[in-house]
Each structure stands twice: as C-alpha cells, then as structure tokens.
Amino acid sequence: MVGPAMILVAVGVGLGETYMWPRLVLMFGPEIRWLFLLGVVVQTVVMMEMARWAMATGESIFMGAARIWKPLMWFFFALAMATYIWPGHISAGALAFEKITGINWLWFACLGLLSIALIFSYAKYVYDLLEKLMAFLIGFLVIGSAIIAGIIGSWNDLWLTLTGMVAFGYIPDEMMTAAWFPIIVGSIAFAGPSGMQQMWYTLWLRDKGAGNGAHIPRIRGLAHSEEEETYPVAGYMVDTDDAEELEKWNGWYRWVRYDAILMFFGTTMIVTIIFTILAMAASRISPEVVAQFEQGNQEAALSAMANAFSEAGGAFLGTLFFIFIILVGYKGTMGIVDAFARGQADMTYFFVPGAQKFKMGHLYFGFLWGATIFGILILLFGPADGPTAILGMLAFLSAFSMGGYCIVLLLVNNLLLPKAIRPHMAFNVIIGFGALLYFGALFISLVVFGALPD
C-alpha cells in the first residue's frame, strides 16, 4: 500500500517542519501555523494532480510541460540547476552535528554529500533503496519526537497548536518586515514538499510502476546500469472509451488519494503538531530566544529546541534533538539529490539531441555526481554565509518554482488528458490559488520589501 508518498513525506517533512516553522512559532506563536495549513492543503491537491498525469501516461510532468510548450520544460531544467546547487538540508544537519561534536559543519556536509552519491551508485534499483531508507527514517523521526513531545508538552500546548492552525488572518506586525517576510515566504514553500519535489514525484511514481508507469524501465544503480532496458520514445495513454480500462484508472486514482491524504497529509500534520508543541515548550524553557532572533541570530532556534529536549531527559535528549536534525538534513538531501538527477536526466534523454546514445542511468549518475561536486564547491567557496543562509536561499527560490508548476499542472491536465479523467473544478481552483499564493508572496517580498532572505 505504501507509495511514493512515503518518499515525498520523508523529503518534504524535513527542515520546514522541524526547524523553519518551529522557529516561526518561537517568534510569533502557534497562531502563525494557519499559513502552514494553507501550504499543506495546496500541496496535497498538487500531489494528486501530479499523479493524475503520471499514472495516465507513464510520463513525467516535465514531458507534459514540453507537450504544452518546450520552453516551459527548459525553464524548469534551468531553475533546477539554479536552485539545487544550494545544499541547504545537509548544511542544517551539519550545523547540528557541529553542535554535538564541535567539528566544523563543513566537514560533515561535504562527506555527507559524497556518501549519498556512493550509496546510490551501488544500489541495484535506486528507487527500492530510497523507499526503504526513507520509510525507516521518517518512522524513527515521528515516533521519537512524539515521545519527547508527550513528556515535555502539555494538553494546553496541544490545544493551542490545533487552534493556531485555524487562526486564519493572524498577521503579527513583525511578520510584515523586510527581515521576516522573506523567511515567511520560504517557510510557506517548505510546508510539505518544496521546490520541484512534487514534479519529481511523477518520476518516483513511474519507478514504482503506478498506472502506465509500469511500462517504463526503472533506473538502476551505476554498478548495474548495463542491465537497463530501452526507454520508449513516449509514454502511453489510458483508453477512456474502454470501460474496463477506465475502471483500472479509477483504482489507480483511489490508491493515490490514499497515498496523498493518509500517508502524506496525515503524516505531515502529525509531525508539524509534534514540533509545534516542542517549540512552545522551548519558548518557555528558553524565553531569551526571541531577543536573539531580533539581534539577527537565526540559528538560536536549534539551541532552544535542544534545551526543550534536555528538559525532558537531560543532556542525552538534548543531543538526541540534534541527531534528529542531522537525520532530517541527511534524508532530505538524499531525496533531493536523487530527484534532481532523475528530473534532469529525463529532460536530457528525451530532448537533447544525441542524448539517447547514452543510457538513462548514465545520465542520471552524471547529474547525481555533478550535483554532489557542485554542492561541495558551494559549501567551500559559495556566497552564502553559513547553513541558515543557504537554507533560506533554497526555500526562497523554491517558492518561485512552485508557482510555476501550479500553472503548468493546470495546463497539462486540462488540455492534454481525455475529458473523462480531467481534474474536478475544485482541484483546479485550489491549484490556481497555489499559484497566486507563491507568486504573490514573492512579489510582496521583492517589490514591496525589496528583500531576499539574509
């Protein structure tokens, strides 16, 4: 029953839920979480609509974008190259490693990137390994953090968390400033899957064998790439005039609804409730954290959350919080590096002249190792000042790609699919709202405040 939503949850439920949004709760209180709820609802619908195209055709959404207008696809190709050279997730995890060991965060971040590339290179099927690792890591994170929240939180914290997520319209004055609004924009983008993760979800569905993805070869590890089957030049389409085939389609879509609502939305909301309770406990234990934020110390959230864990069980649990952040950063980077390589390889294979002389797997590992090397170079010589700045830039750029893919998704599913399997109007409205949300937030940040994240 587990589908690629498990990977999307493990990648998407990361530093947004465990670091960026708790930081906002520490600063503004739990009422700020109504913005998180908006973001997750949009992302849940986007996930189902991405699956609609991928399962109906066996193609990625990038191929769908190219069928509308090829420059749209190349826009996302370029945007991925511009966005995912920023190794923000592994950097935040590395900062937590530094808090535990005192070893400079750069060493852990660089070695972490290298280890991910090596793990994938020796897997037989990359997807199978990714799904198993992500399922284990997200399970460890949810169960472990829930136990800590139960120890240090209160019923009142839970009540304020739940009511805060429906405090629609709550906008504190400090939020509407050049210092904080870009962080809000990035945090909305990091409410669930961020950036192009939803587009990459269509590639994970294909490797899972969902719908017509069952007819497309799977990406093998570099050590097994010579065994790769030949890719077809295009995908397939559900025969909506055949009642039996249409019933199969309805079965596939019921499965993805389960994957989206129960696995993705449900797990995401559980994690965010847990970490909101932890953030509220942290604000009581370390009340000085707001003053540190106001002085520009954005990384104070890590120490405040660790203090909350320590309150529950001493120094060991304070260390355990940092271990959680290390795992979150590592698994997030693992999923993003894999997905980035999948997306770029898919577009290159089908649309770059001469690329089909290579195997899809070879292109995949070319981008995988390329992202690894460039990520290390950014860490060592890049312009961002520290892990939090890298993460902030990654989040801010993610909002741009998310507004773009909402528009592409509306065009692809409503113009290219047969009428019998096109989306419901309510889903179109929600996705259209998503485009306005992301682009509108970016416009306010850049034009009204003239600000990027610090």
C-alpha positions as CSV (number, residue, x, y, z in Angstrom):
1,M,0.0,0.0,0.0
2,V,2.9,2.3,0.5
3,G,3.6,4.5,-2.5
4,P,6.0,7.3,-3.4
5,A,4.1,9.5,-0.9
6,M,6.4,7.9,1.7
7,I,9.4,9.4,-0.1
8,L,7.7,12.7,-0.6
9,V,6.8,12.8,3.1
10,A,10.4,11.9,4.1
11,V,11.8,14.5,1.8
12,G,9.1,17.1,2.4
13,V,8.7,16.6,6.1
14,G,12.1,17.9,6.9
15,L,13.6,21.2,7.9
16,G,10.4,23.1,7.2
17,E,8.5,21.2,9.8
18,T,11.3,20.5,12.3
19,Y,13.3,23.8,12.1
20,M,11.9,26.6,10.0
21,W,8.3,26.5,11.3
22,P,9.2,25.9,14.9
23,R,11.5,29.0,14.5
24,L,8.4,31.0,13.5
25,V,6.4,29.6,16.4
26,L,9.1,30.7,18.8
27,M,9.0,34.2,17.3
28,F,5.3,34.7,16.5
29,G,3.4,32.0,18.5
30,P,1.4,29.0,17.3
31,E,-1.2,31.1,15.5
32,I,1.2,31.6,12.6
33,R,0.6,28.0,11.7
34,W,-2.5,28.8,9.7
35,L,-0.1,29.7,6.9
36,F,1.4,26.2,7.2
37,L,-2.1,24.6,6.9
38,L,-2.8,26.6,3.7
39,G,0.5,25.4,2.2
40,V,-0.1,21.7,3.1
41,V,-3.6,21.7,1.6
42,V,-2.4,23.1,-1.6
43,Q,0.5,20.6,-1.7
44,T,-1.9,17.6,-1.1
45,V,-4.0,18.6,-4.1
46,V,-0.9,19.2,-6.2
47,M,0.3,15.8,-5.3
48,M,-2.9,14.1,-6.5
49,E,-2.9,16.1,-9.7
50,M,0.7,15.4,-10.5
51,A,-0.1,11.7,-10.1
52,R,-3.1,12.1,-12.5
53,W,-0.8,12.9,-15.4
54,A,2.0,10.4,-14.4
55,M,-0.3,7.4,-14.0
56,A,-2.4,8.2,-17.1
57,T,0.7,8.4,-19.3
58,G,3.7,6.9,-17.6
59,E,5.5,10.3,-18.4
60,S,7.0,12.8,-16.1
61,I,5.3,16.3,-15.7
62,F,8.4,17.6,-17.5
63,M,7.3,15.8,-20.6
64,G,3.8,17.1,-20.1
65,A,5.2,20.7,-19.9
66,A,7.2,20.1,-23.1
67,R,4.0,18.9,-24.9
68,I,2.4,22.3,-24.0
69,W,5.5,24.4,-24.9
70,K,9.1,23.2,-24.9
71,P,10.5,26.4,-23.4
72,L,8.3,25.7,-20.3
73,M,10.2,22.4,-19.8
74,W,13.6,24.2,-20.3
75,F,12.5,26.8,-17.7
76,F,12.3,24.0,-15.1
77,F,15.5,22.5,-16.3
78,A,17.3,25.8,-15.7
79,L,15.5,26.5,-12.5
80,A,16.5,23.2,-11.0
81,M,20.1,23.9,-11.9
82,A,19.9,27.3,-10.2
83,T,18.1,26.1,-7.1
84,Y,19.6,22.7,-6.2
85,I,23.2,23.7,-6.2
86,W,22.3,25.1,-2.7
87,P,22.8,22.1,-0.3
88,G,20.7,23.7,2.4
89,H,19.3,20.5,4.0
90,I,22.7,18.8,4.5
91,S,24.1,22.1,5.8
92,A,21.5,22.5,8.5
93,G,22.1,18.9,9.5
94,A,25.8,19.5,9.6
95,L,25.2,22.5,11.9
96,A,23.5,20.2,14.3
97,F,26.5,17.8,14.0
98,E,28.8,20.7,14.9
99,K,26.7,21.5,18.0
100,I,27.3,17.9,19.2
101,T,30.9,17.4,18.3
102,G,32.4,20.8,17.9
103,I,33.7,19.7,14.5
104,N,33.2,22.4,11.8
105,W,29.9,21.8,9.9
106,L,31.6,21.9,6.5
107,W,33.3,18.6,7.0
108,F,30.1,16.7,7.8
109,A,28.2,18.4,4.9
110,C,30.9,17.6,2.3
111,L,31.3,14.0,3.5
112,G,27.5,13.6,3.7
113,L,27.1,14.6,0.1
114,L,29.8,12.1,-1.0
115,S,28.3,9.2,1.0
116,I,24.9,9.7,-0.7
117,A,26.3,9.6,-4.2
118,L,28.2,6.4,-3.3
119,I,25.2,4.7,-1.7
120,F,23.1,5.2,-4.9
121,S,25.9,4.2,-7.2
122,Y,26.0,0.7,-5.8
123,A,22.2,0.1,-5.4
124,K,20.6,-2.4,-7.8
125,Y,17.4,-0.3,-8.1
126,V,17.8,3.2,-6.8
127,Y,14.0,3.6,-6.1
128,D,13.8,0.5,-3.9
129,L,16.7,1.6,-1.7
130,L,15.3,5.1,-1.5
131,E,11.8,4.0,-0.4
132,K,13.2,1.6,2.3
133,L,15.6,4.2,3.8
134,M,13.0,7.0,3.8
135,A,10.3,4.8,5.4
136,F,12.7,3.9,8.2
137,L,14.0,7.4,8.8
138,I,10.6,9.1,8.8
139,G,9.3,6.4,11.2
140,F,12.2,7.0,13.6
141,L,11.6,10.7,13.4
142,V,7.9,10.6,14.1
143,I,7.9,8.1,16.9
144,G,11.0,9.6,18.6
145,S,9.8,13.2,18.5
146,A,6.2,12.2,19.6
147,I,7.6,10.6,22.7
148,I,9.6,13.7,23.6
149,A,6.6,16.0,22.9
150,G,4.5,13.8,25.2
151,I,7.0,14.2,28.0
152,I,7.6,18.0,27.9
153,G,4.4,19.3,26.3
154,S,1.0,19.8,27.9
155,W,-2.6,19.4,26.8
156,N,-2.8,23.2,26.6
157,D,0.1,23.2,24.2
158,L,-1.8,20.7,22.0
159,W,-5.0,22.8,22.2
160,L,-3.1,26.0,21.2
161,T,-1.4,24.1,18.4
162,L,-4.7,22.9,16.9
163,T,-6.5,26.2,17.3
164,G,-3.4,28.1,16.0
165,M,-3.6,26.2,12.7
166,V,-7.1,27.7,12.0
167,A,-6.3,31.2,13.2
168,F,-6.8,32.4,9.7
169,G,-5.8,36.0,9.1
170,Y,-3.4,36.3,12.0
171,I,-0.6,38.6,10.8
172,P,1.7,40.0,13.5
173,D,3.3,43.3,12.8
174,E,6.9,41.9,12.9
175,M,6.0,39.5,10.1
176,M,5.4,42.3,7.6
177,T,9.0,43.5,7.7
178,A,12.0,43.1,5.3
179,A,13.7,41.0,8.0
180,W,11.0,38.4,8.4
181,F,8.7,38.4,5.3
182,P,11.2,36.6,3.0
183,I,11.6,33.9,5.8
184,I,7.8,33.6,5.8
185,V,7.8,33.1,2.0
186,G,10.4,30.4,2.2
187,S,8.6,28.7,5.1
188,I,5.4,28.6,3.2
189,A,7.3,26.9,0.4
190,F,8.7,24.5,2.9
191,A,5.3,23.5,4.2
192,G,5.5,19.9,3.0
193,P,7.4,19.3,-0.3
194,S,9.2,22.3,-1.5
195,G,10.6,23.5,-4.8
196,M,10.4,20.9,-7.6
197,Q,9.8,17.9,-5.3
198,Q,6.2,17.5,-6.5
199,M,7.4,17.4,-10.1
200,W,9.9,14.8,-9.2
201,Y,7.1,12.8,-7.6
202,T,5.9,11.9,-11.1
203,L,9.3,10.2,-11.7
204,W,9.1,8.2,-8.4
205,L,5.6,7.1,-9.4
206,R,7.0,5.9,-12.7
207,D,9.7,3.8,-11.0
208,K,7.1,2.5,-8.5
209,G,5.2,1.1,-11.6
210,A,2.0,3.1,-10.8
211,G,-0.5,3.1,-13.7
212,N,1.1,3.3,-17.1
213,G,4.5,3.9,-15.4
214,A,4.6,0.1,-15.2
215,H,5.6,0.1,-18.9
216,I,8.6,2.4,-18.4
217,P,12.1,1.0,-17.4
218,R,13.4,1.7,-13.9
219,I,16.7,3.5,-13.0
220,R,19.4,1.1,-11.8
221,G,22.4,1.8,-9.8
222,L,25.6,2.7,-11.6
223,A,27.1,-0.8,-11.0
224,H,24.0,-2.4,-12.6
225,S,23.3,0.2,-15.3
226,E,24.3,-2.1,-18.2
227,E,21.2,-4.2,-17.5
228,E,18.9,-1.2,-18.2
229,E,16.0,-1.8,-20.7
230,T,15.4,0.5,-23.6
231,Y,13.2,3.5,-22.9
232,P,10.2,4.2,-25.2
233,V,10.3,7.5,-27.1
234,A,7.0,8.5,-25.5
235,G,4.5,7.3,-22.8
236,Y,1.1,5.8,-23.1
237,M,-2.5,6.9,-22.5
238,V,-5.4,5.3,-20.7
239,D,-8.2,4.2,-23.2
240,T,-11.1,6.1,-21.6
241,D,-13.5,4.6,-24.2
242,D,-12.9,1.1,-22.7
243,A,-15.0,0.6,-19.5
244,E,-12.5,-2.0,-18.1
245,E,-9.5,0.3,-18.6
246,L,-11.4,3.2,-17.1
247,E,-12.1,1.1,-14.0
248,K,-8.4,0.3,-13.7
249,W,-7.7,4.1,-13.9
250,N,-10.2,4.7,-11.1
251,G,-8.5,2.1,-9.0
252,W,-5.1,3.7,-9.5
253,Y,-6.5,7.1,-8.6
254,R,-8.1,5.7,-5.4
255,W,-4.7,4.4,-4.4
256,V,-3.0,7.7,-5.0
257,R,-5.8,9.5,-3.0
258,Y,-5.0,7.2,-0.1
259,D,-1.3,7.9,-0.6
260,A,-1.9,11.7,-0.6
261,I,-4.4,12.1,2.1
262,L,-3.5,9.4,4.7
263,M,0.3,9.0,4.1
264,F,1.2,12.5,3.0
265,F,-1.3,14.9,4.6
266,G,-1.7,12.8,7.8
267,T,1.9,12.2,8.5
268,T,2.9,15.8,7.7
269,M,0.2,17.2,10.1
270,I,1.3,14.8,12.9
271,V,4.9,15.9,12.6
272,T,4.1,19.5,12.5
273,I,1.8,19.2,15.6
274,I,4.6,17.4,17.4
275,F,7.2,20.0,16.6
276,T,4.9,22.9,17.3
277,I,4.4,21.5,20.8
278,L,8.2,21.2,21.2
279,A,8.7,24.8,20.0
280,M,6.1,26.1,22.6
281,A,7.9,24.1,25.3
282,A,11.2,25.6,24.0
283,S,9.8,29.1,24.3
284,R,9.0,28.6,28.0
285,I,12.4,27.0,28.7
286,S,14.5,29.5,26.6
287,P,12.5,32.7,26.6
288,E,15.6,34.7,25.5
289,V,15.4,33.1,22.1
290,V,13.1,35.9,20.7
291,A,15.6,38.5,21.7
292,Q,18.3,36.5,19.9
293,F,16.2,36.4,16.8
294,E,15.8,40.2,16.9
295,Q,19.5,40.6,17.2
296,G,19.9,38.6,13.9
297,N,20.8,35.2,15.4
298,Q,18.6,32.9,13.3
299,E,20.4,29.8,14.4
300,A,19.2,30.3,18.0
301,A,16.2,28.1,17.3
302,L,18.4,25.0,17.2
303,S,19.7,25.6,20.7
304,A,16.3,26.5,22.1
305,M,14.7,23.3,20.8
306,A,17.7,21.2,22.1
307,N,17.1,22.8,25.6
308,A,13.5,21.7,25.4
309,F,14.6,18.1,24.8
310,S,17.1,18.4,27.6
311,E,14.3,19.4,29.9
312,A,12.6,16.1,29.2
313,G,15.5,13.9,29.9
314,G,18.8,15.6,30.4
315,A,21.8,16.1,28.1
316,F,21.2,12.9,26.3
317,L,17.8,14.0,24.9
318,G,19.3,17.4,24.1
319,T,21.8,15.5,22.0
320,L,19.0,13.4,20.5
321,F,17.3,16.5,19.1
322,F,20.5,17.4,17.2
323,I,20.6,13.8,15.9
324,F,17.0,14.3,14.7
325,I,18.1,17.4,12.8
326,I,21.1,15.5,11.3
327,L,18.9,12.8,10.1
328,V,16.3,15.3,8.7
329,G,19.0,17.1,6.8
330,Y,20.6,13.9,5.5
331,K,17.4,12.2,4.3
332,G,16.2,15.5,2.8
333,T,19.4,15.8,0.8
334,M,19.3,12.1,-0.2
335,G,15.8,12.5,-1.7
336,I,16.6,15.8,-3.4
337,V,19.8,14.7,-5.0
338,D,18.2,11.6,-6.3
339,A,15.1,13.5,-7.6
340,F,17.2,16.3,-9.2
341,A,19.2,13.7,-11.1
342,R,16.1,11.9,-12.2
343,G,14.4,15.1,-13.5
344,Q,17.5,16.5,-15.3
345,A,18.2,13.1,-16.8
346,D,14.6,12.6,-18.0
347,M,14.6,16.0,-19.8
348,T,18.1,15.5,-21.2
349,Y,17.4,12.0,-22.5
350,F,14.2,13.0,-24.4
351,F,15.0,16.5,-25.6
352,V,18.8,16.9,-26.0
353,P,19.9,15.8,-29.5
354,G,22.2,12.8,-29.3
355,A,21.5,12.1,-25.6
356,Q,19.8,8.8,-26.3
357,K,23.2,7.4,-27.3
358,F,23.6,7.1,-23.5
359,K,21.6,5.0,-21.1
360,M,19.1,6.9,-18.8
361,G,21.1,5.5,-15.8
362,H,24.3,7.0,-17.1
363,L,22.7,10.4,-17.5
364,Y,21.2,10.1,-14.0
365,F,24.5,9.4,-12.4
366,G,26.2,12.2,-14.4
367,F,23.7,14.7,-12.8
368,L,23.9,13.0,-9.4
369,W,27.7,13.2,-9.2
370,G,27.6,16.7,-10.8
371,A,25.2,17.9,-8.1
372,T,27.4,16.4,-5.4
373,I,30.6,18.1,-6.7
374,F,28.9,21.4,-7.2
375,G,27.3,21.2,-3.8
376,I,30.7,20.7,-2.2
377,L,32.1,23.6,-4.1
378,I,29.2,25.8,-2.9
379,L,29.8,24.7,0.6
380,L,33.5,25.5,0.4
381,F,33.5,28.6,-1.8
382,G,29.9,29.8,-2.2
383,P,28.4,33.2,-1.4
384,A,26.0,32.2,1.4
385,D,27.2,32.9,5.0
386,G,26.5,29.7,7.0
387,P,23.9,26.9,6.9
388,T,20.9,29.0,7.8
389,A,21.6,31.4,5.0
390,I,21.9,28.5,2.5
391,L,18.7,27.0,3.7
392,G,16.9,30.4,3.5
393,M,18.0,30.9,-0.1
394,L,16.9,27.4,-1.1
395,A,13.5,27.9,0.4
396,F,13.0,31.3,-1.2
397,L,13.9,30.0,-4.7
398,S,11.6,27.0,-4.1
399,A,8.5,29.3,-4.0
400,F,9.3,30.5,-7.5
401,S,9.3,27.0,-9.0
402,M,6.2,26.1,-7.1
403,G,4.2,28.9,-8.5
404,G,5.4,27.9,-11.9
405,Y,4.5,24.2,-11.6
406,C,1.0,25.1,-10.4
407,I,0.4,26.9,-13.8
408,V,1.9,24.0,-15.8
409,L,-0.2,21.4,-14.0
410,L,-3.4,23.3,-14.8
411,L,-2.4,23.5,-18.5
412,V,-1.3,19.9,-18.8
413,N,-4.2,18.1,-17.1
414,N,-6.9,20.3,-18.6
415,L,-5.6,20.5,-22.1
416,L,-3.8,17.1,-22.7
417,L,-5.8,14.5,-20.8
418,P,-9.1,12.9,-22.1
419,K,-12.2,14.6,-20.7
420,A,-13.1,11.5,-18.7
421,I,-10.1,11.7,-16.5
422,R,-9.5,15.5,-16.2
423,P,-9.4,17.1,-12.7
424,H,-12.5,18.3,-10.9
425,M,-13.0,22.1,-11.0
426,A,-12.5,22.3,-7.2
427,F,-9.0,20.9,-7.6
428,N,-8.3,23.4,-10.4
429,V,-9.4,26.3,-8.1
430,I,-7.1,25.1,-5.3
431,I,-4.1,24.8,-7.6
432,G,-4.8,28.2,-9.1
433,F,-4.9,29.6,-5.6
434,G,-1.5,27.9,-5.0
435,A,0.0,29.8,-8.0
436,L,-1.3,33.1,-6.6
437,L,-0.1,32.3,-3.1
438,Y,3.5,31.6,-4.2
439,F,3.9,34.3,-6.8
440,G,2.0,36.8,-4.7
441,A,4.3,36.2,-1.7
442,L,7.4,36.5,-3.9
443,F,6.0,39.8,-5.4
444,I,5.4,41.3,-1.9
445,S,8.9,40.2,-0.7
446,L,10.8,41.5,-3.7
447,V,8.8,44.5,-4.8
448,V,7.2,45.8,-1.6
449,F,10.0,45.0,0.8
450,G,12.9,44.7,-1.7
451,A,14.2,41.8,0.4
452,L,15.7,38.4,0.0
453,P,16.4,36.1,2.9
454,D,19.5,37.0,4.9
